Amino acid sequence: MTVRRFSRLILVVTGGLVLIVALATPASARTPVDPSTLNPPPPDILNPVCYVDGSHISCDVASAEPEVVVDDPSGIVCDGTELLASFSRSVVGKRTYDADGNLLQRHFRESFDGGTFRNPDTGRVALWRQHDTVIDNLAVPGDLATGTESTSGLWRVWLPDGRTILTDAGRLLFDVATGEAINVSAHHPFDTYYRLGDPSALAPLCAALD
């Protein structure tokens, strides 16, 4: 996993649970759509179920099993040592396409459980958990490199004895094409570390694992 991907995963902030609302029309009456015909197609790993939804095409997606990552470089460097991250990730959500099969929006819930940060030099470990909601609104249908991405949720890091080290909460809104922040609310030490390059933002985590 790249540092850019990992940093996006843990930039989490306050938000609610994504509710996938069932259509009033019975599932048996839906007109199915082959996911591979869509642009871009939803990943097979998310077990997409796609169907005609009024003037649009909708796809319900969900992880069959959590993605498991063990001792991945985190991009967090403490006194010259990079912390290693482990976690499991699961996703549930919905994709909306236009009538031509071009993606308009991704709206999904990510859950990260069993997370750890480990200092390979000292062997000390911090635990973490994250739940966030991500909404991508594409400016150009079908082009994931356009539009905005909003992330909201709650992320907490704590020691094995239960003491909280860090929390990251609020909302982040980014321009996908430029990577620039459009709106940042509440408290985001990880955004401050990764995007703004301020190592002091994660000083409590480094100190705990020293």
C-alpha positions as CSV (number, residue, x, y, z in Angstrom):
1,M,0.0,0.0,0.0
2,T,1.4,3.4,-0.9
3,V,1.7,6.2,1.7
4,R,-0.8,8.3,-0.3
5,R,-3.4,5.5,-0.1
6,F,-2.7,4.8,3.6
7,S,-2.9,8.4,4.5
8,R,-6.3,8.7,2.8
9,L,-7.6,5.7,4.6
10,I,-6.8,7.2,8.0
11,L,-7.9,10.8,7.4
12,V,-11.2,10.1,9.1
13,V,-13.7,12.4,10.7
14,T,-17.1,12.7,12.4
15,G,-20.1,11.3,10.5
16,G,-22.9,8.8,10.6
17,L,-23.5,5.3,9.3
18,V,-24.2,4.9,5.6
19,L,-27.7,3.6,5.3
20,I,-28.4,1.5,2.2
21,V,-32.1,2.0,1.7
22,A,-34.0,-0.7,-0.2
23,L,-36.1,0.3,-3.1
24,A,-39.8,0.1,-2.8
25,T,-39.9,-2.1,-5.9
26,P,-39.3,-5.8,-5.0
27,A,-35.8,-7.0,-5.9
28,S,-37.3,-9.7,-8.2
29,A,-38.8,-6.9,-10.3
30,R,-35.5,-5.1,-10.9
31,T,-33.9,-5.1,-14.3
32,P,-30.4,-6.4,-13.8
33,V,-27.3,-4.8,-15.3
34,D,-24.0,-6.5,-16.0
35,P,-21.4,-4.7,-13.9
36,S,-18.7,-5.2,-16.5
37,T,-20.5,-3.0,-18.9
38,L,-20.3,0.1,-16.6
39,N,-17.7,2.8,-16.7
40,P,-15.7,2.3,-14.6
41,P,-17.0,-1.1,-13.5
42,P,-17.3,-1.7,-9.7
43,P,-14.5,-4.0,-8.4
44,D,-15.5,-7.7,-8.4
45,I,-14.1,-8.0,-4.9
46,L,-17.1,-5.8,-3.7
47,N,-19.6,-8.3,-5.1
48,P,-21.6,-5.7,-7.1
49,V,-25.3,-6.2,-7.7
50,C,-26.4,-3.7,-10.4
51,Y,-29.8,-2.8,-11.7
52,V,-31.9,-0.1,-13.5
53,D,-33.1,2.4,-10.9
54,G,-35.4,4.9,-12.6
55,S,-33.4,7.0,-15.0
56,H,-30.1,5.7,-13.5
57,I,-28.3,2.5,-12.8
58,S,-27.5,1.6,-9.2
59,C,-25.0,-0.9,-7.8
60,D,-25.1,-2.2,-4.2
61,V,-21.5,-3.2,-3.1
62,A,-20.2,-4.9,-0.1
63,S,-17.0,-6.8,0.9
64,A,-17.5,-10.5,1.3
65,E,-14.6,-10.7,3.6
66,P,-12.5,-7.9,5.2
67,E,-9.2,-6.9,3.5
68,V,-6.4,-7.8,5.9
69,V,-3.1,-5.7,5.9
70,V,-0.2,-6.7,8.1
71,D,2.9,-4.6,9.0
72,D,2.4,-2.1,6.1
73,P,4.7,1.0,6.0
74,S,2.5,3.8,7.4
75,G,4.5,6.8,6.3
76,I,4.7,7.9,10.0
77,V,8.3,8.4,10.9
78,C,9.3,8.7,14.6
79,D,13.0,9.6,15.2
80,G,14.0,8.0,11.9
81,T,11.9,4.8,12.3
82,E,8.8,4.3,10.2
83,L,5.9,2.8,12.1
84,L,4.2,-0.3,10.7
85,A,0.4,-0.5,10.4
86,S,-1.9,-3.5,10.5
87,F,-5.7,-3.5,10.1
88,S,-8.7,-5.2,8.5
89,R,-11.0,-3.2,6.2
90,S,-14.5,-3.8,5.0
91,V,-16.8,-1.8,2.8
92,V,-20.5,-1.4,2.2
93,G,-22.1,1.1,-0.1
94,K,-23.8,2.2,-3.4
95,R,-22.6,3.4,-6.8
96,T,-24.8,5.5,-9.0
97,Y,-24.4,5.6,-12.8
98,D,-26.2,7.6,-15.5
99,A,-28.4,5.9,-18.1
100,D,-25.3,5.4,-20.3
101,G,-23.5,3.5,-17.6
102,N,-21.0,6.3,-16.6
103,L,-20.3,6.7,-12.9
104,L,-21.8,9.7,-11.1
105,Q,-21.3,9.0,-7.4
106,R,-19.7,6.5,-5.0
107,H,-21.2,6.5,-1.5
108,F,-19.7,4.0,0.9
109,R,-18.9,3.1,4.5
110,E,-15.4,1.9,5.4
111,S,-14.8,0.1,8.7
112,F,-11.3,-0.5,10.0
113,D,-10.9,-2.9,12.9
114,G,-8.1,-4.6,14.7
115,G,-5.7,-1.7,13.7
116,T,-2.3,-1.4,15.2
117,F,0.7,0.9,14.8
118,R,4.0,-0.9,15.7
119,N,7.5,0.5,16.3
120,P,9.8,-2.2,14.9
121,D,12.7,-0.9,17.0
122,T,11.0,-0.9,20.4
123,G,8.3,-3.5,19.7
124,R,5.7,-1.2,21.3
125,V,2.2,-1.1,19.9
126,A,-0.7,1.3,19.8
127,L,-4.2,0.2,18.8
128,W,-6.6,2.0,16.5
129,R,-10.1,1.8,15.0
130,Q,-11.7,3.8,12.3
131,H,-15.2,4.1,10.8
132,D,-15.8,6.6,8.0
133,T,-18.2,7.6,5.2
134,V,-16.8,8.5,1.8
135,I,-18.8,10.3,-0.9
136,D,-17.2,10.9,-4.3
137,N,-19.2,13.2,-6.6
138,L,-17.7,13.1,-10.1
139,A,-17.5,16.3,-12.2
140,V,-17.1,14.3,-15.4
141,P,-19.3,11.1,-15.5
142,G,-17.1,8.0,-15.5
143,D,-13.9,9.9,-14.7
144,L,-12.7,9.2,-11.1
145,A,-10.0,11.8,-11.4
146,T,-12.6,14.6,-11.3
147,G,-15.0,16.1,-8.8
148,T,-14.9,16.1,-5.0
149,E,-14.4,13.6,-2.2
150,S,-15.9,14.1,1.2
151,T,-14.8,11.9,4.1
152,S,-16.5,11.9,7.5
153,G,-16.2,9.5,10.5
154,L,-14.3,8.9,13.7
155,W,-10.8,7.5,14.3
156,R,-9.2,6.8,17.7
157,V,-5.7,5.6,18.7
158,W,-5.1,4.1,22.2
159,L,-2.6,2.2,24.3
160,P,-3.2,-1.5,25.3
161,D,-4.1,-0.2,28.8
162,G,-7.0,1.8,27.3
163,R,-5.5,5.3,27.4
164,T,-6.4,7.4,24.4
165,I,-3.4,8.8,22.5
166,L,-5.0,10.6,19.6
167,T,-8.5,11.2,18.0
168,D,-9.2,12.5,14.5
169,A,-12.7,13.9,14.0
170,G,-14.6,16.3,11.8
171,R,-15.0,16.5,8.0
172,L,-12.7,16.8,5.0
173,L,-13.6,17.9,1.5
174,F,-11.1,17.7,-1.3
175,D,-10.8,18.6,-5.0
176,V,-9.9,15.2,-6.5
177,A,-8.1,16.6,-9.5
178,T,-5.8,19.0,-7.6
179,G,-5.7,17.3,-4.2
180,E,-6.4,20.7,-2.6
181,A,-8.6,20.9,0.5
182,I,-11.9,22.7,-0.1
183,N,-13.1,22.5,3.5
184,V,-11.6,21.1,6.7
185,S,-13.5,21.1,9.9
186,A,-12.8,20.0,13.5
187,H,-9.6,18.3,14.6
188,H,-7.4,16.4,12.1
189,P,-3.8,15.5,13.4
190,F,-3.3,13.0,10.6
191,D,-4.2,15.4,7.9
192,T,-1.9,17.9,9.5
193,Y,0.9,15.4,9.5
194,Y,0.4,13.9,6.0
195,R,-0.9,16.8,3.9
196,L,0.6,19.8,5.8
197,G,3.9,18.1,6.7
198,D,3.8,19.0,10.4
199,P,5.5,16.1,12.4
200,S,4.4,17.6,15.7
201,A,0.8,16.6,15.0
202,L,1.6,13.0,15.7
203,A,4.1,13.6,18.5
204,P,1.9,11.9,21.1
205,L,1.9,8.7,19.1
206,C,5.7,8.7,18.6
207,A,6.2,9.4,22.3
208,A,4.0,6.5,23.3
209,L,5.9,4.0,21.1
210,D,9.4,5.3,21.8
